[in-house]
Amino acid sequence: MAESAKKPRPFTATEERLFKRVVVAMSRVNTWIFRLSGGRFGARWMHGAPVMLLTTIGRKSGEARTTPLLYLEDGERVLLVGSQGGMSKNPLWVGNIDADPNVEIQIGSSARKMRGRRASAEEKARYWPALTRMYPDFADYQARTTRDIPVIVLEPR
């Protein structure tokens, strides 16, 4: 089997702890740059994938939590992937949406109020090819973990 065709291995517990710290630090910097520039900087990731800011309400803290995320627009809907790089658990923002689906997003300098929900299995199957075309690493992340990586559908409220 070619090196690039190997299935990604799951992260160890130590790798997950380190990776989470790196992601948190990078997210804080990206959010700061995105906000400071009105979305002119920090709005693209690898493979040219678009980045937006998602603000949820923390299910335990009750405080606003902002996370930069890759997204795909589907008409008025915005699709997100709770991949967390293929780690063993969903990112915290997914649980925040489960607890309170009312969110705000910022794409460029434009902010919108949205309502989030998990995509059904049928919706995920329909959206997944477009999501992996936008950002091919999503397929590797799903292969790395045993959890079913959720696709989140945001709709205007």
C-alpha positions, 0 to 999 in steps of 0.5 A: 500500500502506498504511503499516502493510501494508509489509513490515518492512525488514531491519536494517542491520549497524549497527542490529543492533549497536545493537539487540543492546546495547539488548536486552542492557541491557534484559534485564539490568534485566528479569531483575534486577527479575523475580528481586528481585520473585519474578516479580511485576514484569517478567512482562508485555511489550507486548500483555500477553505473558507473560515468563519467565526461561530459564536455559541453559548457555553452549555456549562459557563453560559458565556459566549464562545467564539471559534473559527471554523471551516464552512460551506454555504448551501443557499441560506444554510451554512454547513460545519464539520465537527471534526476536531482533526479526527480526535476521539471526542466532538469539539465543545462547540458541537455540544454547545449547539446541542444545548442551545442551537441559537448561534451567531456567525461572522463571514467576512465583516457580515454577522448573522443570527442562525439556528444550528442542528446536527445533520441527519444521516441522509443529509450528512451523506448528501453533504459529505462529498462537497465538504471533502472536496472543499477540504480533503482532510475531512475524509482523513479525520473521519478515517482516523476516528471511530466516532461519526463526525457530525455535520452541523447545519446552520439555518437563518432564524 
